[in-house]
Every structure is written in structure tokens, then in C-alpha cells.
């Protein structure tokens, strides 16, 4: 059985700003407070949180959508990568960010809180400065 969830938040920055920061190693690290290696190229591998998260960019629509294969070092070798889709929609002066995380292993529900605590909260602080 796989686990899926969808969560959303408002980010006080444009979709283009959020996308370009998310898809840049230095920006991603500054936004989350943890090292990342990522580039805006379909097929490129990435890692975040000092290698805890790894994956591959599957589809990229600048300023609109990010689709990645995604796993953490808590996945067993037998567990397939999950799918992470980040949707960016303009809302007022900012962005409604919707995150769909699908095809997670059974222990994957834990990542819902992780996204809120390690991405949504630091991103809001980063863009509110």
C-alpha cells in the first residue's frame, strides 16, 4: 500500500521567485536553512537537507510546476521513489503553493509534517524578510 497527501500554503513571493529559489542550490539552501544541490534541468539529480533527500527532476514548468522523483535515506533499498509535485499559482501579491506527495511507502505519512516544518515555515520566514 502506498501513501499520498496534498497540502497547501501561501508564500509571500511570486511564483517565479519561489520556482527560481527552489530550483537553485544556493537559493534552496538559503530558503530552507540546509544545504542543497539542485538545478533547473529536467533529468538532473538533486539532493537536499545535506543528502537526506535525493531524487531526479522529471518535469519542470518554470514559475508553475515541479515534478520530481523523491526519497529520503529512510526509504529501504526495496522501496521505490515517491513522486513530488509542486504547483505554484499566483494569489494576490504572492503564491499559493500546493504540494502533492504520492507513491510514498507506508511510513510516508510522516513527511506531511516535515514539509510544513522544514519547508513551508522557513519559506514564509525567508520571503517575509
LUMBAVO-448600 format. One line per 2 residues: their letters; for each residue x, y, z of N, C-alpha, C. Coordinates in steps of 0.05 Angstrom, whole numbers. Last residue first. Layout:
<rs>
a> X,Y,Z,X,Y,Z,X,Y,Z; ...
</rs>
This chain:
<rs>
xx> 225,769,99,247,787,107,249,811,90; 189,734,79,178,757,95,200,776,103
xx> 217,693,56,205,713,38,193,736,53; 233,665,103,253,674,83,241,696,66
xx> 183,651,127,202,669,141,222,681,121; 163,617,88,148,641,95,166,661,109
xx> 204,577,89,199,593,65,184,619,71; 199,555,141,223,570,134,220,587,108
xx> 145,533,134,151,553,154,177,568,148; 151,497,89,132,518,89,139,540,109
xx> 198,463,105,196,479,80,176,502,83; 196,440,155,222,444,142,222,458,116
xx> 141,437,170,161,447,189,188,455,175; 114,417,124,105,441,138,128,454,154
xx> 143,371,113,141,392,93,133,418,106; 136,342,161,162,351,152,162,373,132
xx> 82,328,159,91,348,179,119,359,172; 88,292,115,69,314,114,77,336,134
xx> 121,250,128,132,272,113,114,296,110; 91,210,152,108,228,169,118,252,154
xx> 71,178,112,54,199,123,69,219,140; 107,136,99,109,162,86,92,185,97
xx> 107,84,111,116,102,132,117,131,122; 92,59,62,73,61,85,82,80,107
xx> 121,103,10,118,77,25,100,81,49; 85,144,-37,103,141,-14,99,113,-2
xx> 55,162,-79,71,137,-82,92,134,-60; 59,234,-72,46,209,-78,66,186,-80
xx> 46,297,-54,66,277,-50,52,250,-52; 36,361,-75,24,334,-77,47,313,-74
xx> 29,425,-53,48,403,-55,33,377,-54; 18,489,-74,5,463,-68,25,441,-73
xx> 22,555,-58,38,532,-64,23,507,-55; 3,614,-81,-9,591,-68,7,567,-77
xx> 40,673,-74,37,647,-87,22,628,-69; 27,744,-77,44,721,-71,36,696,-87
xx> -8,784,-81,19,791,-85,38,767,-81; -58,741,-103,-52,768,-93,-24,775,-101
xx> -29,686,-125,-51,693,-107,-44,720,-95; -8,641,-176,-9,668,-165,-33,673,-147
xx> 13,576,-159,-8,592,-171,-7,620,-159; 50,520,-167,53,548,-159,32,564,-174
xx> 60,454,-144,44,472,-161,45,500,-150; 100,400,-142,97,426,-130,83,444,-151
xx> 101,332,-131,92,353,-149,87,378,-134; 138,275,-124,132,301,-111,124,320,-133
xx> 134,206,-114,131,228,-133,124,253,-118; 184,160,-89,158,172,-89,157,193,-111
xx> 221,102,-109,220,131,-104,190,139,-104; 208,38,-76,210,56,-100,210,85,-91
xx> 244,-1,-31,222,17,-35,228,36,-58; 290,-30,-24,269,-43,-39,245,-24,-45
xx> 322,2,8,330,-1,-20,308,-14,-37; 277,43,47,294,19,44,301,17,15
xx> 280,111,66,269,91,48,288,67,47; 311,146,94,295,128,109,281,107,92
xx> 335,181,60,352,158,68,337,140,87; 280,193,15,298,201,37,315,177,43
xx> 260,214,-51,263,194,-30,281,206,-8; 229,226,-113,237,236,-87,239,213,-68
xx> 221,255,-177,222,231,-161,236,239,-136; 182,315,-189,207,301,-183,202,273,-172
xx> 159,372,-219,153,344,-214,179,329,-211; 135,436,-212,159,420,-209,149,391,-203
xx> 106,494,-243,104,466,-234,132,452,-233; 112,551,-251,86,538,-250,86,511,-236
xx> 162,573,-260,142,590,-248,115,577,-244; 176,526,-311,185,549,-296,162,567,-286
xx> 163,463,-305,149,485,-319,156,510,-303; 192,401,-310,194,427,-299,180,447,-317
xx> 196,333,-292,183,353,-309,185,380,-295; 236,308,-259,222,294,-281,210,313,-301
xx> 295,309,-225,275,327,-237,262,312,-260; 305,261,-174,310,269,-202,288,288,-210
xx> 334,255,-108,315,249,-129,324,260,-155; 339,257,-35,350,255,-62,328,249,-82
xx> 350,280,30,331,278,8,347,276,-18; 399,281,57,377,265,69,356,260,47
xx> 437,316,38,436,289,27,414,271,38; 426,364,65,452,351,68,452,322,60
xx> 376,378,44,379,371,73,404,354,77; 378,348,-21,372,370,-2,375,359,26
xx> 397,336,-89,396,327,-61,391,352,-44; 383,313,-156,385,334,-135,388,321,-108
xx> 395,302,-226,390,292,-199,394,316,-180; 360,320,-286,382,325,-267,375,314,-240
xx> 314,317,-315,332,294,-316,356,296,-297; 311,386,-330,297,360,-329,318,337,-331
xx> 341,433,-290,345,418,-314,330,392,-312; 358,472,-248,333,473,-263,335,459,-290
xx> 390,438,-194,390,456,-217,365,452,-233; 418,428,-129,395,426,-148,399,445,-171
xx> 434,413,-67,447,413,-94,425,407,-114; 435,444,-3,421,431,-25,438,432,-50
xx> 436,454,69,450,451,43,433,435,23; 385,493,100,401,469,99,412,465,71
xx> 348,533,100,367,533,122,385,508,123; 312,542,60,306,521,79,325,521,103
xx> 334,586,32,306,585,37,299,565,59; 388,571,24,381,595,40,352,595,49
xx> 381,525,-8,394,524,18,388,547,36; 357,549,-52,343,527,-38,355,525,-9
xx> 398,584,-69,371,594,-61,357,574,-44; 439,548,-83,443,569,-62,417,579,-51
xx> 413,516,-123,426,505,-99,428,525,-76; 348,527,-147,376,537,-147,389,527,-121
xx> 294,518,-146,310,503,-165,339,512,-167; 273,553,-108,271,524,-103,291,509,-121
xx> 281,602,-135,295,596,-109,295,566,-104; 247,596,-179,275,600,-183,292,595,-158
xx> 196,589,-152,207,569,-170,238,572,-173; 191,638,-125,191,612,-110,204,591,-127
xx> 191,675,-168,211,676,-147,213,649,-132; 145,658,-196,172,657,-209,194,658,-189
xx> 104,667,-159,110,640,-168,138,638,-181; 127,717,-111,114,709,-136,121,680,-143
xx> 114,712,-41,132,717,-63,118,708,-88; 93,690,11,93,719,3,115,725,-17
xx> 54,633,3,81,643,5,82,672,-5; 6,592,33,11,617,19,40,625,24
xx> -1,521,22,6,544,38,8,569,20; -24,453,24,-21,479,11,-13,500,32
xx> -20,383,10,-20,405,29,-15,431,13; -37,316,1,-35,342,-12,-38,364,10
xx> -12,248,0,-25,271,13,-21,296,-4; -8,177,2,-8,202,-13,-20,224,5
xx> 23,113,5,11,135,19,13,160,1; 10,45,-16,25,70,-17,9,92,-3
x> 17,-24,0,0,0,0,18,25,0
</rs>
